Amino acid sequence: MTNPRYDENRDETRHAAVSEEDCEEMADTYEWDLKRVEQSNTDVLPVNCVFDGYCEFPPSRMDLTQGDYFTEKKEDA
């Protein structure tokens, strides 16, 4: 079983990446606090970037064309 992207108990978010440098770039780009980098169990994206708190990417243009995107997210919060 895979870990959930956001862990409420630890208040941290995981995003898969190719390298530690990619994790650092994500942290800089989105102004997230990178806590650590972990090895994953896949060769495609071999590391997990672990960020402090709830960290999600801003919606893409494709998300914006999906009518219920923002409604669903507000109800989940």
C-alpha positions as CSV (number, residue, x, y, z in Angstrom):
1,M,0.0,0.0,0.0
2,T,1.3,3.5,-0.8
3,N,1.5,6.3,1.6
4,P,-1.2,9.0,1.3
5,R,0.1,12.3,-0.2
6,Y,-0.9,14.3,2.9
7,D,-0.3,12.8,6.4
8,E,-2.5,14.5,8.9
9,N,-0.8,13.0,11.9
10,R,2.6,14.3,10.9
11,D,1.3,17.3,9.1
12,E,3.4,16.7,6.1
13,T,2.9,16.2,2.3
14,R,4.8,13.9,-0.1
15,H,5.3,14.5,-3.8
16,A,7.3,12.1,-6.0
17,A,10.3,13.3,-8.0
18,V,13.2,12.3,-10.0
19,S,15.9,13.7,-7.8
20,E,16.7,15.6,-4.6
21,E,17.4,18.6,-6.7
22,D,13.9,18.4,-8.1
23,C,12.6,18.5,-4.5
24,E,14.6,21.6,-3.8
25,E,13.3,23.2,-6.9
26,M,9.7,22.4,-5.9
27,A,10.4,23.9,-2.5
28,D,11.8,27.1,-4.0
29,T,9.1,27.4,-6.7
30,Y,6.1,27.0,-4.4
31,E,7.7,28.3,-1.2
32,W,7.2,25.1,0.6
33,D,9.5,23.9,3.5
34,L,11.3,20.7,2.5
35,K,11.8,18.5,5.5
36,R,13.6,15.6,3.9
37,V,13.9,13.4,0.8
38,E,13.1,9.7,1.0
39,Q,13.8,6.9,-1.4
40,S,10.6,5.5,-3.0
41,N,10.0,2.0,-4.2
42,T,9.8,2.8,-7.9
43,D,12.5,3.5,-10.6
44,V,10.3,6.0,-12.5
45,L,10.2,8.6,-9.7
46,P,12.8,7.3,-7.2
47,V,12.4,9.9,-4.5
48,N,9.7,11.3,-2.3
49,C,10.0,15.0,-1.3
50,V,8.5,15.5,2.1
51,F,7.2,19.0,2.8
52,D,6.0,20.5,6.1
53,G,2.2,21.0,6.2
54,Y,-0.4,20.6,3.5
55,C,1.2,21.4,0.1
56,E,-0.6,21.0,-3.2
57,F,0.1,22.4,-6.6
58,P,-2.0,25.3,-7.9
59,P,-4.8,24.1,-10.3
60,S,-3.7,23.7,-13.9
61,R,-5.6,25.0,-16.9
62,M,-7.1,21.5,-17.2
63,D,-8.4,21.7,-13.6
64,L,-10.0,25.1,-14.3
65,T,-12.0,23.6,-17.2
66,Q,-13.5,21.0,-14.9
67,G,-16.6,22.8,-13.6
68,D,-16.8,21.2,-10.1
69,Y,-13.1,21.4,-9.2
70,F,-13.3,24.3,-6.8
71,T,-16.7,23.2,-5.3
72,E,-15.4,19.7,-4.5
73,K,-12.2,21.1,-2.9
74,K,-14.1,23.5,-0.7
75,E,-16.4,20.7,0.5
76,D,-13.5,18.4,1.3
77,A,-11.7,21.1,3.4
